[in-house]
Amino acid sequence: MNFSSSLDFPDIPYEASYEDIVAIGGKLDVGTLYAAYSRGIFPWPQEGAPLLWFFPERRGVLDFKELHIPASLVKFIKKNSYRFEFTRNKAFPQVIEECQKQKRTNQPGTWIIPSLKKAYISFHQAGFVHSVECWENKVLVGGVYGVLINGVFSGESMFHKVSNSSKLSLLYLVEWLKQQNIQWMDTQMVTPVLESFGGKYISDKDYFKRLSR
């Protein structure tokens, strides 16, 4: 597909990165986001600051063949197998809004500022952002979303309102990605939750090789 980008991103991002930053400015529109994610680059905006685009020296990934489900979660699933319903792309605006509201340890604010939320809703409408929703009694209680371009899924954020709903949403997402013949996902960072599932860091060069494949 041919989209117009507001920035000329480097073809080999790790060679142009300075403190993980590869570009400054531009617009949060579909064309620019498509060009960025096609190269493994993502935005991390902050209110009132210039828009920054990142290609980290250390990149979090989750290889599905190394996926580990913690014993406590296995036990929870057995006891609550009929409690939740999962859907995909049924309520993306709600999912990103709940991710925006989610309080996170050692993080006073959120990178999901209004302009980013608006841009990713447009990106979703263009077919490149996917969400998984977790429902309990028809109420949205958890979810996860990310970007899928050229066979590479980049996880962006997840939220939970009841215990384990975001983790179960992630497992549902992994199963759907495996059905698309995708064997790993980009997690950008490795949080304690992702580490418990088998998430790990790889170098920027190794990540770029994965993109090339």
C-alpha positions as CSV (number, residue, x, y, z in Angstrom):
1,M,0.0,0.0,0.0
2,N,1.1,3.5,-0.8
3,F,0.9,6.0,2.1
4,S,2.4,9.4,2.3
5,S,4.7,9.9,5.3
6,S,5.4,13.3,6.9
7,L,8.9,12.1,7.7
8,D,11.8,10.4,5.9
9,F,12.7,7.6,8.3
10,P,16.1,5.9,8.0
11,D,16.1,2.6,6.1
12,I,18.5,1.1,8.8
13,P,17.3,2.7,12.0
14,Y,19.9,1.4,14.4
15,E,22.6,3.1,12.3
16,A,20.8,6.5,12.7
17,S,19.7,6.1,16.3
18,Y,20.9,8.6,19.0
19,E,19.9,7.5,22.5
20,D,17.2,5.4,20.9
21,I,15.8,8.4,19.0
22,V,15.7,8.2,15.2
23,A,13.5,11.2,14.2
24,I,11.8,14.3,15.7
25,G,8.6,15.9,14.6
26,G,6.3,14.9,11.8
27,K,2.6,14.0,12.1
28,L,0.7,11.3,13.9
29,D,-1.2,10.2,10.7
30,V,-1.7,6.9,9.0
31,G,1.0,7.4,6.4
32,T,3.7,8.4,8.9
33,L,2.7,5.6,11.4
34,Y,2.8,3.0,8.6
35,A,6.2,4.1,7.4
36,A,7.5,4.1,11.0
37,Y,6.2,0.6,12.0
38,S,7.4,-0.8,8.7
39,R,10.9,-0.1,9.9
40,G,10.3,-1.1,13.6
41,I,10.1,2.6,14.7
42,F,7.4,3.8,17.1
43,P,6.3,7.2,18.6
44,W,6.4,8.0,22.3
45,P,4.8,11.4,22.6
46,Q,4.6,13.6,25.6
47,E,2.2,16.5,26.0
48,G,3.8,19.8,25.2
49,A,7.1,18.3,23.8
50,P,8.3,17.6,20.3
51,L,7.2,14.3,18.9
52,L,9.9,11.7,19.2
53,W,10.3,8.4,17.2
54,F,12.2,5.5,18.7
55,F,14.2,2.5,17.7
56,P,15.5,1.1,21.0
57,E,19.0,-0.4,21.4
58,R,17.3,-3.2,23.5
59,R,14.0,-4.4,22.2
60,G,11.5,-6.6,24.0
61,V,10.1,-9.6,22.2
62,L,8.0,-12.6,23.0
63,D,8.8,-15.8,21.0
64,F,5.7,-17.9,21.0
65,K,7.7,-21.2,21.1
66,E,9.1,-20.0,24.4
67,L,5.7,-18.9,25.8
68,H,5.4,-19.8,29.5
69,I,2.1,-19.6,31.3
70,P,2.7,-19.2,35.1
71,A,1.2,-21.9,37.3
72,S,-0.9,-19.4,39.2
73,L,-2.5,-18.3,35.9
74,V,-3.1,-21.9,34.8
75,K,-4.9,-22.5,38.1
76,F,-7.0,-19.4,37.6
77,I,-8.0,-20.4,34.1
78,K,-9.2,-23.8,35.3
79,K,-11.4,-22.2,37.9
80,N,-12.7,-19.5,35.7
81,S,-12.9,-21.1,32.2
82,Y,-16.5,-20.0,31.6
83,R,-16.3,-16.6,33.3
84,F,-15.0,-14.4,30.4
85,E,-15.8,-13.8,26.7
86,F,-13.1,-12.6,24.3
87,T,-13.6,-10.7,21.0
88,R,-11.2,-9.0,18.5
89,N,-11.6,-5.5,17.1
90,K,-15.1,-5.1,18.6
91,A,-14.4,-2.1,20.9
92,F,-11.0,-0.7,20.0
93,P,-11.8,2.9,21.0
94,Q,-12.8,1.7,24.4
95,V,-9.7,-0.4,24.8
96,I,-7.3,2.4,24.0
97,E,-9.3,4.7,26.3
98,E,-9.0,2.2,29.2
99,C,-5.3,1.8,28.5
100,Q,-5.0,5.5,28.8
101,K,-6.7,5.5,32.2
102,Q,-4.7,2.5,33.5
103,K,-2.5,3.4,36.5
104,R,1.0,2.0,36.2
105,T,3.7,1.5,38.7
106,N,6.4,4.2,38.7
107,Q,4.6,6.0,35.8
108,P,2.7,9.1,36.9
109,G,1.3,9.9,33.5
110,T,0.5,8.3,30.2
111,W,2.0,8.4,26.7
112,I,-1.5,7.9,25.3
113,I,-2.1,11.6,24.9
114,P,-5.3,12.8,23.1
115,S,-3.5,13.2,19.7
116,L,-2.1,9.7,19.9
117,K,-5.4,8.2,20.8
118,K,-7.1,10.0,17.8
119,A,-4.3,8.9,15.5
120,Y,-4.4,5.2,16.5
121,I,-8.2,5.1,16.1
122,S,-7.6,6.3,12.5
123,F,-4.8,3.7,12.2
124,H,-7.3,1.0,13.4
125,Q,-9.9,2.1,10.9
126,A,-7.3,1.7,8.2
127,G,-6.8,-1.9,9.3
128,F,-3.4,-1.8,11.0
129,V,-4.3,-1.7,14.7
130,H,-5.9,-4.7,16.4
131,S,-7.5,-5.1,19.8
132,V,-8.5,-8.0,21.9
133,E,-11.4,-7.4,24.4
134,C,-12.2,-9.3,27.5
135,W,-15.8,-9.2,28.7
136,E,-17.4,-10.3,31.9
137,N,-21.3,-10.1,31.9
138,K,-21.0,-8.0,28.8
139,V,-18.8,-5.4,30.6
140,L,-15.4,-4.7,29.2
141,V,-12.9,-5.7,31.9
142,G,-9.6,-6.1,30.1
143,G,-7.9,-5.8,26.8
144,V,-4.8,-5.4,24.7
145,Y,-3.9,-3.7,21.4
146,G,-1.1,-3.4,18.9
147,V,0.0,-2.7,15.4
148,L,0.2,-5.5,12.7
149,I,2.2,-4.6,9.5
150,N,4.0,-6.9,7.1
151,G,3.6,-9.9,9.4
152,V,5.1,-8.2,12.5
153,F,2.9,-7.5,15.5
154,S,4.0,-4.7,17.8
155,G,2.2,-4.8,21.2
156,E,1.3,-1.3,22.5
157,S,-0.6,-1.4,25.7
158,M,-3.0,-3.4,27.8
159,F,-5.3,-2.9,30.8
160,H,-7.3,-4.8,33.4
161,K,-10.2,-4.0,35.6
162,V,-10.4,-7.5,37.2
163,S,-7.5,-9.8,38.0
164,N,-5.8,-11.6,35.1
165,S,-8.1,-10.1,32.4
166,S,-5.2,-8.4,30.6
167,K,-3.1,-11.6,30.8
168,L,-5.9,-13.7,29.4
169,S,-6.4,-11.1,26.6
170,L,-2.7,-11.5,25.8
171,L,-3.0,-15.3,25.6
172,Y,-6.0,-14.9,23.3
173,L,-4.0,-12.5,21.1
174,V,-1.0,-14.9,20.9
175,E,-3.3,-17.7,19.7
176,W,-4.8,-15.5,17.0
177,L,-1.4,-14.4,15.9
178,K,-0.3,-18.0,15.7
179,Q,-3.3,-18.7,13.4
180,Q,-1.9,-16.0,11.1
181,N,1.4,-17.9,11.0
182,I,3.1,-15.3,13.2
183,Q,5.6,-16.8,15.6
184,W,6.7,-13.8,17.8
185,M,5.7,-10.3,18.8
186,D,7.4,-7.1,19.5
187,T,6.7,-5.9,23.0
188,Q,9.0,-2.9,22.9
189,M,9.8,-3.3,26.6
190,V,9.8,-6.3,29.0
191,T,7.6,-5.6,31.9
192,P,7.4,-8.1,34.9
193,V,4.2,-9.5,33.4
194,L,5.8,-10.1,30.0
195,E,8.9,-11.5,31.6
196,S,6.7,-14.1,33.4
197,F,5.4,-15.2,30.0
198,G,8.9,-15.6,28.6
199,G,9.5,-12.1,27.2
200,K,13.1,-11.1,26.7
201,Y,15.4,-8.4,25.3
202,I,17.3,-8.7,22.0
203,S,19.6,-6.2,20.4
204,D,18.5,-3.6,17.8
205,K,20.5,-5.4,15.1
206,D,18.9,-8.8,15.9
207,Y,15.5,-7.1,15.9
208,F,16.2,-5.5,12.5
209,K,17.2,-8.9,11.1
210,R,13.8,-10.3,12.2
211,L,12.1,-7.4,10.4
212,S,14.1,-8.2,7.3
213,R,13.0,-11.8,7.4
